Amino acid sequence: MKIKSKLWLIALFSIIAVVSFSLTTCNEGTSRGGGGGGGGSTTTTVTVIPYIITGSGTTFTATKSGVTIGTANQAIDNVIYAIADDAGDGASYAIQFGSGGSELDIGDSTMFFYCGGTITLSGKITISDWGNAIYLDFGTSIISTADIKHTGLRGAITNASDGTVTIKGGTVSAAYDTIRNEDTGTVNISGGTVSATDGNAIFILSSGTVNISGGTVSATSSATIYNNSDGTVNISGGTVSNTSTIFASVQNRDTGPVNISGGTVSATTGSAVENWFGPVNISGGTVSATTGIAILNISNSKITISQASGKTTLITSANTTTDEGTIVLWGGSGHVLQMSGGTVRNTSTDSAVRNAIYNEDNGEIIINGGTVRTFSSTGNYAINNIGGGALTTTGATITGNINNP
């Protein structure tokens, strides 16, 4: 079977690089109006006037309102520390990369943010080789509309603790693991573009949460969103896409839940959603594959499809492979598919066998609402329950043959 022959490739994991660095104690700040005094518990707001970082190579300078912060022509880590020291420990402030639309190139350096607070990022920055453009720790968060580009062998943003990465605009691009969520932190994508060319666009390594409500997240050679632990993926809007031949737009490799209530999750010849052990709940939006698989379930975890009030749920593909389909249930027993609303369809008009739902093993399917259909009934199956699992279709609209041996 084609799916089985791909499993060894699907199971490849990303190499996690270890970054060693020394931390300098964050200070109370000198109260230059950089975003609130440090050390207190009062609520702070994002500074309207940003710190502007300029320079290139190995020397950089930060200014605010034309005044140099710290010492001019320093290494980038010294500049970042000078800004944090000026703003105050735990303060929120803004940084602009470059001036006048120019791009700030920091080479193979890394910017470490570890003094807490929320930092608003704008402008343009690029990094190369083994540097890690933005590294967040100790609860530090960012809100970004910046263009952040990594041209080397690392990711663009690493969230190493419980902070929040919010992308509202701009572009965040890298070859490998563009955004890494390594702990219990949160990644929010509400606008802009996050992309990867060789690795994952978003990599979840622990119990953190990824929320996609807008923007575009894409990958071409690995998973778009790779959930490698018990993290949570929520998609309510935007577009999550993948053009890899074997990886998925959402690859759920562990027990974390995937919740899709809107937006579009798409693949070409791969899978839009590939689920191994966690529950997948779809209550709105479109999950599609061009000729691949819209939903691939590789265990006895449960797939739930419904249609919430005011929403449209569409699961679709034009898959023509005999032992595949729009939804493929492989390697599971127990209750693996529950459908109460929405539409599952196979739109192929090819003469080959087409399946909307293909159940290879003995998992139970309960469809008590919604529509399941193929576009030609001759030799094609709305439900091909070849594994012989229990099948209930009461209350559903089924267009096409049912194979239920």
N, C-alpha and C positions, 0 to 999 in steps of 0.2 A: 504493500500500500504506500502511496506517495507520502502520506503524512508521516508514517513510521520512518521512512527513509530520511526524513528531515530532522528527526528528533535530536540526533547527536549534535547537529549544528545549532538547533534552538537552545540547547542546554549550555552553550558557551557562556562564560561569565566575563564581566569586565574586570580588568586589572585595577586594583585599588592602590594608588600610589600613596606613600606615607610622607607627609611633610613634617620636617623638623625645624623648629624655630624657637627663639627665646622671646618671652613676653616682657615688656617693660610696664611697670606699674602705672595705671592710669591716674592722672592727677585731678585736682578739684577744678582746674580751669582758672583763667585770669579775667573772666567776665568782660570780654570785649563785645558782648551782645551776640555771641556766636550760637545761641540756642538755649540759653538757660543755665543757671548755676548748677554745678555738680554736687554730688554727695547728698542732696536732699531727695525727698519723695514727692515733690510737687510735679504736677503735670506740665510737660514741655510741649512746645509747638515747633514745627519745622521753620527754620530761618528763611526769610524771603531773600536776603542777600547771600549769595553763595560764596564759599571759598573757591577760588579759581586756581587750578593747578596747570602750570605751563612748564615747558622744557622738553628735553629729549635725551636719548642715550642713557646716561647715568646721573644726570643732574637736573633737578626740578625745583620749582619755587611755587609756594602757595601765597596768594594775596586775598585780601578781603577789603573791599572799598578802596582799593589802591594801596593798601598797607601790607607790607610783607609779614607773613606769619612765620615766626621762628627765624631761621637763617636761610638766605637764598642759596640756590645751587647745591641742593642736598640730594642724597639718595631718596627714592620714592618712599621707603618705609619711614625715614626720618620726617619727611614732609607730612605723611599721614598722621604720625604721632604728634607733630607740632599742631596740626589742626585739632586733633582730639584733645590735646592739652589746653588749647585756647578755648575750645567750646565748653569743656568741663566733662568730667566722668559721668556717663549716663545721659548726656544731653542729646538733643536732636538738632540736626543742622543739615546744610545742603552743600554738595560739592559739584562743581562743574569741571569736567575734563576738557582741557584746551580752551582757547578763546577765539572768538571770531569765526566759529565753525571749523577750526583746525582740529586735527586728530592728535591726541596725546599718545605717543608710543613709548611704553615703559620697558620694552625689550623683554628679557626673561625674568623680570622682577615680579614680586607679589605684593599686593596691598592687603595688609592685615587690619581688620576692624574688630576690636575686641573690648571696647570700653562701654558697650551697651548703647541704648538709645536707638533712634531711627534716623538713618541718613538718606537724604533724597539726592539721587544722582542724575546728572544730565550731561550733555556734551558727547564727546566721542573718545574712545580709548581702545588701543590695540596692544596685544601682548603676544610673545612668541616663545618657542622652545618649551622649557619645563616650568616656567612661571605659572602662577594661578592668579588670574586677573584680580579677583575679589574673593577674599577668604573671611568669613564671618564666624565669630565665636563669642561665647559668654553672653548669649542672648541679644547680640547686636542684630538689627534689622535694616533692610534697605527698601526704598521705594524708587524705582528706576524708570526713566524715560530715555536713558542714555543708549548710545550705540556701543556695545561691548563686544569686542572681537578677539578671539584667540586663534592664532594661526599655527600653533605648535601642537604639542602632544598632551595637553592637559585641558581641563574644563575652564569655562569662563567665570562661573560663580560656584563657590562651595559654602554651604550652610552647615556648619559643624556642630551647632548646638540647637537651642530652642528658639532661635530668632525666626523672623519672617522675611522671605524674599517676595516682594511684590513687583511685578513687571506690568506697567501701565502703558508703555509705548516704547518706541525705539526698537533696536534689534540686538539680540544676544545670540552670538554664533560661535561655534567651536567645532573641532573635528570629533573630540571624545568627551562624552558626559558634560554637556554644556552647562547644566545646572545639577549639582550633586546635593541632595538632601540627606545628610549623614546621620542625623539624630532625630529628635522629636519635633523639629521645626516645621514650618509651613511654607509652601510655595504657592503664591497666588498669581495667576496669569489672567489679566483682564483686558490686555491690549498688546500691541506690538507683535514681534516675531521672535520665537526661540527655535533655533535650528542646529542640527548636527549632521556632519557629512560621513563620519566613520563610526561613531559611537552612539550612545543614547542622548536624546535631547534633554530628558529629565530622568535622573537616576535616584531612586528611593532605596536607601540602605538600611533603614530602621523603621520606627513606628510613626514617622512624620506624615503630614497630609499635603496632598497636591490638589489645588482647586483651579480648574480651568473654566472661566466664565466668558472669555473673549480672546481675541487675538488668534495667532496661528502658531502651532507647535508642530515641527516636522523633523523627520529623519530619513536618510536614504540607504543606510547600510547596516543599521542595527535597530533596536526598538526605539520608538518615539518616547513613550513613557515606560520605564522598566521598574516594576515594583518587586524588589528582591527580598522583601521582608513582610512585616504585617502592617505596612503603611496603608493609608486610605487614598484612593483616587476618586475625586468628584469632578464630573464634567457636566456643566450646565449651559455652556455656550461656547462659541469659538470653533476652531477647526483643529483637529489632531489628525495628522496624516502621515503615511509611510509608503515609500516606494521600494522597500527591500523585497527581495523574492522569498525570503524565509522568515523574517522577523515581523513583529506586529506593531500596530499603532499603540495599543495598550497591552503590554506583556506582563501578566500577573503571575509571578513565579512562586509566590508563597501564599500565606493565608489572609492577606489583607483584602478588604472589600473594594470593589469597583462599582461606582454609582453613576449612571449616565441619565440625566434628566433633560438634556437639550444639547444643542450644538451638533457637530458632525465629526464622527470618527471614521476614518476611511483608510483603505489599503488598495493596492493594485493587485499583484499576484500573491502577496502574503496574506496575513490575517489582520483584520481590523482589531479584534479583541481575542487574545489568546489567554485562556485561564487554566491554571494548574490546580490550585488548592483553595482559593478564596471564593466567596460568593460574588456574583455579578448581578446587579439590579438595573434594569433599563426601563425607565418610565416615560421617556420622551427623547426626541432627537433622532438622528439618522446614523446608523451603523452600516457601513457599506464596504464591499470589495468589488473591484472591477471584474476580474476572473478568479480571484482568490476566495477566501473564506471570511465571511463577516464575523462569525463567532465560532471559535474553536475551543471546546471544553475537553481537557485531557485528564480528567479525574472524575470523582463522584461529587464534586462541588456543584452547587445549585445555580442555575441560570434562571432568573425571574424576569419576565417581559410583561409589561403592562402599559397602559396609556393613561396618564394623568389628565385631569380635567383641563381643557384648553390647550392641550399639547397633541402632537402627532408623533407616534413611534413607528419608525420604519427600519426594518432589517432587510438588506437587499444585496444581491450579487447576481452575476451572470456566469456562475461557475458551471463548467461542463464536464468536470471529472466524475467518472462513474461512482467512485467511492468517496466523494466529498459532497459539498452542497453549500448553501448559504449559512446554515448552522450545522456544525459537525459535532456530534457527541461521541467521544472516543475514550475508552478506558475508564468506565465508571459504572457503578451499580447504585441502587437506591434512587431517590427522586432527584433527577438531574435537570429537568426542564419543566418550568411552570409558566404558562402563558394565559393571561386573562384579557389582553387587549393589544392593539397595534397590528402591524402587518409584517409578516415574514414572506419574502417572495424570491423566486429565481426568475430573472428576466431573460435568460438566454433563449434564443430562437434556433439554436444549433440543433442538428438532428441527433446529437449524442444524448445519452441519458442525463437528465438534469434533476437535481434534488433541491427542494427548499429546506427540508430538515433531514439529515442523515444520521441515524443512530446505529453505530456499529456494535455497541455492547448492550448489556441488559438493563441499562438505566431506565427508570420510569419517566414517561412523558405525560403530563396533564395539560391539555389545552381546553379551557372552558370559556374562551372568548377570543375575539380578534379574528384575523384572516391569515390563512396560509395558502399560498398558491404558486403554481408554475404556469407559464404562458402557453404551454401546449401539453395536452394530457396523454398523447400517444407515447408510450415508453418512458414517461417521466413521472416523478413522484413528488407530490406535495410533502408527504411524509414517507420516508424509506426506513422503516423500523427493522432493519435487517438483523439486528442483534436479538430481537425477540423480547425486548423489555415491555413492561405493562404500558398500554397506550389508552388514554381517555381523550375524546374529542367532543364531548358534550358542550353544546352552546357555541361552537366555533364555526366559522365559514371556511370550508376546505375546498379548494379548486385544484383538481389534479388527482392522480391516483394515490392510494395508500397501500403500501406494502407492509403487512403486519403478519408475518409467518407465525 
